[in-house]
Amino acid sequence: MAERASERLLRLLGMIGYLDRNDGVSVEQLAAHFGVTASQVMADVDTLWMSGTPGYYPHDLIDFDADSYDRGEIRLTEARGMTRPLRLGTREAVTLLAALSAMVADLGPSLDPEHEAVLRSTLGKLTAATGDAASAVDVRLAVDGRPDVVAAIRTALARGRRLRIRYVNASDVTSDREVDPLRLMTSDERSYLQAWCLRAGDERLFRLDRVVAAEVLDVPADEHPGAGRGATAEFRPDASGDVVTLHLRSTGRWVAETVPVEGVRNLADGTFEVDVRVVRPAFLRSLLLQAADEVLGVRPPEVARDVADRARAALAAYGPLAGPDVRTDRVTG
């Protein structure tokens, strides 16, 4: 699985602090400390070498000793202030305070005691430093699920209990699952339950607006070492699935932003292509029908014919209600 930009950013920031405290570290030692390969360390250093403060002239950039670099040793010579305490203006402090307040209110119960203590301690220190401006901050994260479902999930997280949920996936298939909840999270304007799914035997993300029922069970949630620490719960198609290429208008960009895609290619005329790995044909049919107005072509062509046949069959079931203006040829290109 490809590394997320946020994960690499944390390592890059940590690398600057580590090198600032240790004068001259071998590539192998740095790789072992951060749990990556030597080649990844070199790539990270090359990235940092081209990073810095606005202006981005040579004297604005993070710098390393070139002679040491050629010997396989990393020596930081200019951190560009990255290792000094951060000074915040009032507006910046209030913004950060609002974010921390929301996290404590909505995510605190799902964190382990150590992380929750760190979060509350940071909030307390920032509140004290911000002064009177802190009293105007009252923020909560919006969670887009049924109130009874959200309440059950929060109860299970706070008490360490297992959940039974009824979930409707993207193909409109309903299933009942027992899960050990790990945390609530938000991403891409959506709210999710990150949980260990007993049926799948692995972590999964469940969109809260697709959880139609949730029941707290009188069963303690099992411990799952390592689970919930990363962002591995996003859906990833099985590598055995067939790759289908969709040619879309520029207004169909939402497809690339909301569906896991293998690749995106922007074309000179403003349109673009995406490669989607498909395991369940029902998922692709649903996607193409939703995006019918944006679809210019589909490869292989038999996929387009299958979707068009399904659409015609569905319309035929309505008979004269479909009307003369309904078209099913948009996905046959």
Phi, psi and chi 1 to 4 in degrees:
 res  aa     phi    psi   chi1   chi2   chi3   chi4
   1 MET       -  134.2 -175.6 -179.5  -64.4      -
   2 ALA   -64.5  144.5      -      -      -      -
   3 GLU   -71.9  140.0 -178.0  179.0   42.9      -
   4 ARG   -78.2  148.8  -71.7  174.2  169.2  -90.7
   5 ALA   -60.0  -38.1      -      -      -      -
   6 SER   -64.7  -36.6   57.2      -      -      -
   7 GLU   -67.2  -41.8  -64.5  169.7   -9.5      -
   8 ARG   -68.3  -38.2 -170.1 -178.1 -174.3 -154.8
   9 LEU   -59.3  -43.8  176.4   60.3      -      -
  10 LEU   -60.8  -40.3  -71.8  175.1      -      -
  11 ARG   -67.7  -40.4 -175.2  175.3   65.6 -109.5
  12 LEU   -61.5  -43.3  -68.3  172.4      -      -
  13 LEU   -64.8  -42.1  -66.1  173.8      -      -
  14 GLY   -64.5  -34.1      -      -      -      -
  15 MET   -65.6  -37.9 -166.3  175.6  -71.0      -
  16 ILE   -63.0  -47.1  -64.8  172.4      -      -
  17 GLY   -62.0  -41.0      -      -      -      -
  18 TYR   -64.4  -44.5 -177.2   79.9      -      -
  19 LEU   -70.3  -28.8  -69.3  171.0      -      -
  20 ASP   -67.2  -32.0 -174.8   65.2      -      -
  21 ARG   -87.7  -17.4  -62.8 -170.7  -58.2  -89.5
  22 ASN  -126.6  111.4  -61.9  -86.2      -      -
  23 ASP   -84.2  100.7 -175.2   28.1      -      -
  24 GLY    88.5   97.9      -      -      -      -
  25 VAL  -126.1  135.4  179.9      -      -      -
  26 SER   -69.1  155.0   69.8      -      -      -
  27 VAL   -59.5  -41.1  171.7      -      -      -
  28 GLU   -64.0  -41.0  -68.7   73.5   18.6      -
  29 GLN   -65.3  -40.8 -179.3 -178.3  -12.8      -
  30 LEU   -65.8  -40.2 -155.0   56.0      -      -
  31 ALA   -63.8  -43.0      -      -      -      -
  32 ALA   -65.7  -38.2      -      -      -      -
  33 HIS   -65.9  -38.9 -178.1   79.0      -      -
  34 PHE   -99.8    3.0  -73.4   95.1      -      -
  35 GLY    67.9   36.1      -      -      -      -
  36 VAL  -129.8  177.1  -64.5      -      -      -
  37 THR   -82.4  162.9   63.4      -      -      -
  38 ALA   -62.4  -37.8      -      -      -      -
  39 SER   -65.6  -34.0   60.5      -      -      -
  40 GLN   -68.4  -37.2 -177.8   61.9   62.5      -
  41 VAL   -60.1  -45.3  166.1      -      -      -
  42 MET   -64.0  -38.8  -59.6  -59.1  -75.6      -
  43 ALA   -65.1  -39.1      -      -      -      -
  44 ASP   -65.0  -42.6  -72.0  -13.2      -      -
  45 VAL   -63.6  -41.6  170.6      -      -      -
  46 ASP   -61.2  -37.6  -71.5  -17.1      -      -
  47 THR   -66.9  -45.7  -62.1      -      -      -
  48 LEU   -63.1  -34.6  -72.0  170.5      -      -
  49 TRP   -62.8  -24.1 -136.7  -32.2      -      -
  50 MET  -104.9   15.8  -61.1  -59.2  -65.6      -
  51 SER  -114.9  154.7  -54.7      -      -      -
  52 GLY   175.5 -152.2      -      -      -      -
  53 THR   -95.6  159.9   51.4      -      -      -
  54 PRO   -50.1  140.7  -29.2   36.8      -      -
  55 GLY   118.6  -52.7      -      -      -      -
  56 TYR    56.6   27.7  -55.7  106.1      -      -
  57 TYR   -81.7  168.7  -68.7  104.0      -      -
  58 PRO   -51.1  -39.6  -31.3   37.3      -      -
  59 HIS   -77.1   -5.1   61.6  -84.4      -      -
  60 ASP   -96.3   -6.0  -62.6  -45.6      -      -
  61 LEU   -98.8  152.1  -57.6  176.9      -      -
  62 ILE   -61.3  139.4  -65.3  169.7      -      -
  63 ASP  -132.0  151.4 -157.7    7.3      -      -
  64 PHE  -129.0  159.9  -60.9   88.6      -      -
  65 ASP   -76.1  116.1 -178.9   68.3      -      -
  66 ALA   -66.0  -38.7      -      -      -      -
  67 ASP   -63.6  -42.3  -68.0  -24.8      -      -
  68 SER   -64.3  -40.0  -60.6      -      -      -
  69 TYR   -58.1  -42.8  178.4   86.5      -      -
  70 ASP   -65.6  -24.5  -68.4  -22.1      -      -
  71 ARG   -89.7    2.9  -62.8 -165.8  -56.7  -91.4
  72 GLY    82.8   21.1      -      -      -      -
  73 GLU  -122.1  137.7 -176.5  178.8   79.3      -
  74 ILE  -106.1  117.5  -51.2  -59.0      -      -
  75 ARG  -125.4  117.9  175.5  173.5  -77.7  111.0
  76 LEU   -80.3  127.9 -178.7   69.2      -      -
  77 THR  -112.5  -20.4   58.6      -      -      -
  78 GLU  -149.0  113.6  176.5   55.7   69.2      -
  79 ALA   -94.3   -4.0      -      -      -      -
  80 ARG    52.7   40.2  -60.7  -54.2  -53.2  160.9
  81 GLY    77.9    4.2      -      -      -      -
  82 MET   -69.3  -17.3  -64.0  -65.3  -68.8      -
  83 THR  -102.5    2.0   58.2      -      -      -
  84 ARG   -93.3  152.1  -65.7 -162.8  -62.3  -90.8
  85 PRO   -56.1  141.2  -23.9   33.8      -      -
  86 LEU   -80.1  133.2  180.0   65.4      -      -
  87 ARG  -104.4  124.9  -68.2 -176.3  177.1  -85.6
  88 LEU  -109.8  140.3  -61.0  174.1      -      -
  89 GLY   -77.3  170.6      -      -      -      -
  90 THR   -60.0  -44.5  -59.3      -      -      -
  91 ARG   -63.1  -42.6  179.2  177.4  -62.5  178.6
  92 GLU   -64.3  -41.3  -64.7  168.7  -39.1      -
  93 ALA   -65.2  -40.9      -      -      -      -
  94 VAL   -66.6  -39.1  168.2      -      -      -
  95 THR   -61.5  -46.1  -59.7      -      -      -
  96 LEU   -66.8  -37.4 -176.4   56.3      -      -
  97 LEU   -62.9  -40.8 -174.5   63.0      -      -
  98 ALA   -62.2  -43.0      -      -      -      -
  99 ALA   -64.8  -43.6      -      -      -      -
 100 LEU   -67.1  -38.3  -72.8  171.8      -      -
 101 SER   -62.7  -42.9  -62.2      -      -      -
 102 ALA   -64.8  -39.5      -      -      -      -
 103 MET   -65.5  -42.4  -69.4  174.9   66.2      -
 104 VAL   -63.5  -42.4  166.9      -      -      -
 105 ALA   -68.5  -40.5      -      -      -      -
 106 ASP  -106.4  -27.3  -73.3  -89.0      -      -
 107 LEU  -106.4  -17.7  -56.5 -177.8      -      -
 108 GLY   -50.2  -47.6      -      -      -      -
 109 PRO   -62.3  -21.8  -24.3   35.1      -      -
 110 SER   -92.7   -5.6   65.0      -      -      -
 111 LEU   -88.1  156.1  -61.4  175.0      -      -
 112 ASP   -72.5  158.4   60.6   64.3      -      -
 113 PRO   -54.8  -37.8  -27.1   35.3      -      -
 114 GLU   -64.9  -47.1 -178.7  179.8   -2.8      -
 115 HIS   -68.8  -37.0  -73.2  112.3      -      -
 116 GLU   -64.5  -39.0 -175.3  179.3    3.7      -
 117 ALA   -63.9  -40.8      -      -      -      -
 118 VAL   -63.8  -43.1  170.2      -      -      -
 119 LEU   -63.0  -46.5 -174.2   58.9      -      -
 120 ARG   -67.3  -36.6  -69.4 -173.4  179.8  -82.0
 121 SER   -65.3  -42.5  174.1      -      -      -
 122 THR   -62.7  -43.0  -56.6      -      -      -
 123 LEU   -62.3  -43.4  176.0   60.8      -      -
 124 GLY   -62.1  -43.9      -      -      -      -
 125 LYS   -67.7  -39.7  -68.4  176.9 -179.8  177.7
 126 LEU   -69.2  -36.9 -176.3   60.8      -      -
 127 THR   -61.9  -44.1  -60.8      -      -      -
 128 ALA   -64.3  -39.9      -      -      -      -
 129 ALA   -72.9  -28.3      -      -      -      -
 130 THR   -77.8  -28.8  -54.3      -      -      -
 131 GLY    77.5 -140.7      -      -      -      -
 132 ASP   -61.5  -29.6  -66.7  -21.1      -      -
 133 ALA   -62.8  -24.5      -      -      -      -
 134 ALA   -68.2  -25.8      -      -      -      -
 135 SER   -69.6  -16.4   61.5      -      -      -
 136 ALA   -88.7   -3.1      -      -      -      -
 137 VAL   -92.9  121.4  176.7      -      -      -
 138 ASP  -145.5   94.3 -177.0   14.6      -      -
 139 VAL  -129.4  142.3  179.4      -      -      -
 140 ARG  -135.2  143.8  -67.4 -177.2   63.2   84.3
 141 LEU   -70.5  135.9  -68.3  175.4      -      -
 142 ALA   -80.1  128.8      -      -      -      -
 143 VAL  -116.6  116.9  178.2      -      -      -
 144 ASP   -92.1   64.8   54.6  -12.2      -      -
 145 GLY  -134.8  170.8      -      -      -      -
 146 ARG   -60.7  137.2  -68.9  167.3   51.7  110.6
 147 PRO   -55.1  -40.3  -26.5   35.0      -      -
 148 ASP   -69.3  -33.5   56.5  -36.1      -      -
 149 VAL   -67.8  -47.1  167.2      -      -      -
 150 VAL   -61.9  -41.0  174.8      -      -      -
 151 ALA   -62.7  -42.1      -      -      -      -
 152 ALA   -64.9  -41.2      -      -      -      -
 153 ILE   -64.6  -44.1  -68.3  172.9      -      -
 154 ARG   -64.6  -37.1  -75.3  179.6  171.2  153.6
 155 THR   -63.9  -44.5  -62.4      -      -      -
 156 ALA   -63.4  -40.4      -      -      -      -
 157 LEU   -64.8  -43.7  -75.0  167.3      -      -
 158 ALA   -67.4  -34.2      -      -      -      -
 159 ARG   -98.8   -4.1  -62.1  179.7 -178.8  175.8
 160 GLY    68.6   41.5      -      -      -      -
 161 ARG  -108.5  157.7  -62.7  -63.0 -171.0 -164.3
 162 ARG   -79.4  153.0 -178.5  166.7  -66.4  173.8
 163 LEU  -119.0  146.4  -84.0  169.6      -      -
 164 ARG  -111.6  120.8  179.3 -178.2  -67.9  117.6
 165 ILE  -121.7  153.1   63.7  172.5      -      -
 166 ARG  -109.9  121.6  175.6  161.0  -67.5  177.2
 167 TYR  -126.1  138.0 -172.2   70.2      -      -
 168 VAL  -111.0  117.0 -178.9      -      -      -
 169 ASN   -84.1 -175.6   65.7   17.0      -      -
 170 ALA   -65.4  -18.0      -      -      -      -
 171 SER   -95.8   12.5  -60.4      -      -      -
 172 ASP    63.1   31.2  -71.0  -30.8      -      -
 173 VAL   -99.2  125.1  177.0      -      -      -
 174 THR   -94.8  136.6  -57.7      -      -      -
 175 SER  -141.8  151.1   61.0      -      -      -
 176 ASP  -102.5  130.5  -68.1  -44.1      -      -
 177 ARG  -136.1  150.3  -55.7  166.7 -177.0 -117.3
 178 GLU  -105.5  131.4  -70.9 -169.3    7.5      -
 179 VAL  -135.9  152.0  -58.8      -      -      -
 180 ASP  -100.8  108.0  -69.1  -27.3      -      -
 181 PRO   -67.4  141.5   25.1  -33.3      -      -
 182 LEU  -109.8  -47.0  -60.3  171.7      -      -
 183 ARG  -172.0  160.7   60.3  173.3  174.5  163.1
 184 LEU   -93.5  142.7  -79.0  171.7      -      -
 185 MET  -148.8  159.4   57.8 -175.2  -66.8      -
 186 THR  -122.7  143.7   58.0      -      -      -
 187 SER  -162.4  138.1  175.7      -      -      -
 188 ASP    52.3   42.8  -59.4  -32.6      -      -
 189 GLU    66.1   15.6  -59.7 -178.4   -8.0      -
 190 ARG  -121.4  156.9  -63.1  -71.5 -174.7 -177.8
 191 SER  -110.6  142.8  -58.6      -      -      -
 192 TYR  -135.4  151.9  -60.2   87.1      -      -
 193 LEU  -101.7  118.8  166.2   65.4      -      -
 194 GLN   -92.0  123.9 -174.2  176.3    6.7      -
 195 ALA  -150.0  162.0      -      -      -      -
 196 TRP   -92.8  114.9 -175.7  -87.1      -      -
 197 CYS   -88.0  119.9  177.9      -      -      -
 198 LEU   -67.7  -31.7  -86.1   67.6      -      -
 199 ARG   -68.9  -40.7 -170.7  177.7   75.7  175.1
 200 ALA   -84.7  -20.7      -      -      -      -
 201 GLY    67.1   31.4      -      -      -      -
 202 ASP  -161.4  171.5 -159.1   -4.9      -      -
 203 GLU   -71.5  147.1  -74.1 -175.8   56.5      -
 204 ARG  -144.5  153.3  -70.6  -68.3 -174.6  -92.1
 205 LEU  -104.7  128.8  -87.3 -173.0      -      -
 206 PHE  -115.5  117.2  -60.5   98.5      -      -
 207 ARG   -64.1  127.6 -102.0  177.9   54.5  173.0
 208 LEU   -63.8  -32.8  -73.9 -166.9      -      -
 209 ASP   -73.7   -5.4   60.0  -20.4      -      -
 210 ARG  -106.0   -1.8  -69.0 -179.7  177.7  165.3
 211 VAL   -88.2  109.5  179.9      -      -      -
 212 VAL   -92.3  -13.9  -63.6      -      -      -
 213 ALA  -158.3  147.0      -      -      -      -
 214 ALA  -146.6  132.3      -      -      -      -
 215 GLU  -128.4  128.5  175.6 -171.5   -1.7      -
 216 VAL   -79.6  123.0 -179.0      -      -      -
 217 LEU   -91.9  153.8  -58.2  179.0      -      -
 218 ASP   -85.1   49.8 -167.9   20.3      -      -
 219 VAL  -135.0  127.0  178.1      -      -      -
 220 PRO   -63.5  140.5  -18.1   30.6      -      -
 221 ALA   -69.8  137.3      -      -      -      -
 222 ASP   -72.3  156.2  -70.5  -21.9      -      -
 223 GLU   -80.2  138.2  -65.6  -71.4  -23.8      -
 224 HIS  -129.4   87.4  -58.4  -79.3      -      -
 225 PRO   -51.8  129.5  -25.2   35.6      -      -
 226 GLY    86.6  -16.0      -      -      -      -
 227 ALA   -74.8  147.0      -      -      -      -
 228 GLY    79.8    0.1      -      -      -      -
 229 ARG   -89.5  -24.5  -62.2 -177.5 -177.5  -84.1
 230 GLY  -114.1 -165.9      -      -      -      -
 231 ALA  -113.6   41.1      -      -      -      -
 232 THR   -83.3    1.3   58.6      -      -      -
 233 ALA   -84.4   -1.3      -      -      -      -
 234 GLU   -67.5  150.7  -76.6 -168.2    7.0      -
 235 PHE   -64.7  131.5  169.2   73.2      -      -
 236 ARG  -128.8  121.8  -63.8  -76.7  175.2  177.1
 237 PRO   -63.4  150.0  -18.8   30.2      -      -
 238 ASP   -63.1  134.9 -168.0  -50.4      -      -
 239 ALA   -63.7  -16.0      -      -      -      -
 240 SER   -79.1   -9.5   64.2      -      -      -
 241 GLY   -69.0  157.1      -      -      -      -
 242 ASP   -80.4  144.3  -63.5  -34.6      -      -
 243 VAL   -90.0  126.3  174.2      -      -      -
 244 VAL  -116.0  133.7  174.7      -      -      -
 245 THR  -102.3  127.1  -61.2      -      -      -
 246 LEU  -110.2  129.2  -49.6 -178.9      -      -
 247 HIS  -100.3  118.7 -176.9 -164.7      -      -
 248 LEU  -126.2  152.0  -58.4  165.4      -      -
 249 ARG   -68.0  163.7  -56.1 -179.2 -166.4  -83.3
 250 SER   -61.1  -29.0   60.3      -      -      -
 251 THR   -72.8   -7.0   50.0      -      -      -
 252 GLY   -94.2   19.1      -      -      -      -
 253 ARG   -58.4  -24.6 -173.3   65.3   60.2  175.7
 254 TRP   -59.8  -26.6   60.5  -92.3      -      -
 255 VAL   -62.6  -46.6  173.9      -      -      -
 256 ALA   -67.2  -24.4      -      -      -      -
 257 GLU   -90.0  -18.0  -64.8  172.1  -11.9      -
 258 THR  -115.6  -11.8   57.8      -      -      -
 259 VAL  -117.1  135.3  174.8      -      -      -
 260 PRO   -62.0  118.4  -20.8   32.3      -      -
 261 VAL  -118.3  153.3  -62.4      -      -      -
 262 GLU   -83.2  -29.2  -60.5  -78.1  -55.4      -
 263 GLY  -168.9  155.1      -      -      -      -
 264 VAL  -131.4  131.7  179.0      -      -      -
 265 ARG  -127.6  118.0  -67.8  176.4  -63.8  -79.8
 266 ASN   -83.6  132.6  -64.4  -47.1      -      -
 267 LEU  -103.4  159.1  -54.7 -179.3      -      -
 268 ALA   -63.1  -27.5      -      -      -      -
 269 ASP   -85.5    6.8   61.7   -2.8      -      -
 270 GLY    95.0  -12.4      -      -      -      -
 271 THR   -83.7  177.2   64.0      -      -      -
 272 PHE  -152.4  165.3   67.9  102.8      -      -
 273 GLU  -121.8  144.3  -68.1 -177.4  -22.3      -
 274 VAL  -128.3  145.2  -66.1      -      -      -
 275 ASP  -103.8  123.4  -62.7  -32.6      -      -
 276 VAL  -118.2  128.9 -178.6      -      -      -
 277 ARG   -89.2  123.8 -169.7  171.0  -64.4  -83.3
 278 VAL  -114.3  123.2  179.2      -      -      -
 279 VAL  -102.8  -41.7  177.3      -      -      -
 280 ARG  -110.4  114.6  -65.0 -175.4  176.6 -177.6
 281 PRO   -56.3  -30.7  -25.5   34.8      -      -
 282 ALA   -61.4  -34.9      -      -      -      -
 283 PHE   -63.5  -46.2  160.5   74.8      -      -
 284 LEU   -66.8  -39.8 -178.3   62.6      -      -
 285 ARG   -59.2  -45.9  -66.2 -177.3 -164.1  119.3
 286 SER   -61.6  -42.8  175.3      -      -      -
 287 LEU   -63.6  -46.0  173.8   63.6      -      -
 288 LEU   -66.2  -36.3  -74.9  174.1      -      -
 289 LEU   -69.6  -35.5  -68.7  173.8      -      -
 290 GLN   -66.7  -37.0  -69.6  179.0   60.2      -
 291 ALA  -100.6   18.2      -      -      -      -
 292 ALA   -53.6  -40.1      -      -      -      -
 293 ASP   -68.5  -18.3  -72.3  -21.2      -      -
 294 GLU  -100.3  -11.9  -39.0  -61.3  -16.5      -
 295 VAL   -82.0  126.3  177.0      -      -      -
 296 LEU  -104.7  -21.9  -63.9  173.3      -      -
 297 GLY  -173.7  157.2      -      -      -      -
 298 VAL  -138.1  135.2  179.9      -      -      -
 299 ARG  -127.4  135.5  -61.1 -166.2  -57.1  -87.5
 300 PRO   -73.7  155.3   25.5  -33.2      -      -
 301 PRO   -63.6  -26.1   18.9  -31.8      -      -
 302 GLU   -65.3  -25.7   55.5  -93.3   24.4      -
 303 VAL   -66.7  -45.2  173.5      -      -      -
 304 ALA   -61.5  -41.4      -      -      -      -
 305 ARG   -64.2  -38.8  -72.3 -166.0  -67.0  -91.1
 306 ASP   -62.2  -45.5  171.3   69.4      -      -
 307 VAL   -65.8  -42.3  175.6      -      -      -
 308 ALA   -62.7  -41.2      -      -      -      -
 309 ASP   -61.3  -41.2  -70.4  -16.5      -      -
 310 ARG   -64.6  -40.6  -63.5  -75.8  179.8  142.2
 311 ALA   -65.7  -41.9      -      -      -      -
 312 ARG   -64.0  -40.6  -68.1 -170.1 -174.5   99.0
 313 ALA   -63.3  -39.5      -      -      -      -
 314 ALA   -65.9  -41.7      -      -      -      -
 315 LEU   -68.1  -36.5  -71.0  172.3      -      -
 316 ALA   -62.4  -29.8      -      -      -      -
 317 ALA   -65.9  -23.8      -      -      -      -
 318 TYR   -88.0  -12.5  -73.0   91.8      -      -
 319 GLY    59.7 -133.9      -      -      -      -
 320 PRO   -65.2  -14.7   21.0  -31.9      -      -
 321 LEU   -65.6  -23.3  -66.8  178.6      -      -
 322 ALA   -65.9  -33.1      -      -      -      -
 323 GLY    80.4  164.2      -      -      -      -
 324 PRO   -78.5  -13.3   29.6  -36.4      -      -
 325 ASP   -93.2   -4.9  -62.5  -33.0      -      -
 326 VAL   -76.0  129.5  176.3      -      -      -
 327 ARG  -118.1  144.5  -62.7  179.5   61.2 -169.2
 328 THR  -123.7   17.6   59.4      -      -      -
 329 ASP   -96.5    3.2   59.2  -13.6      -      -
 330 ARG   -71.6  -22.4  -68.0 -171.6 -179.3  -86.4
 331 VAL  -106.2   17.4  -65.6      -      -      -
 332 THR  -104.6    5.4   59.6      -      -      -
 333 GLY   -72.1      -      -      -      -      -
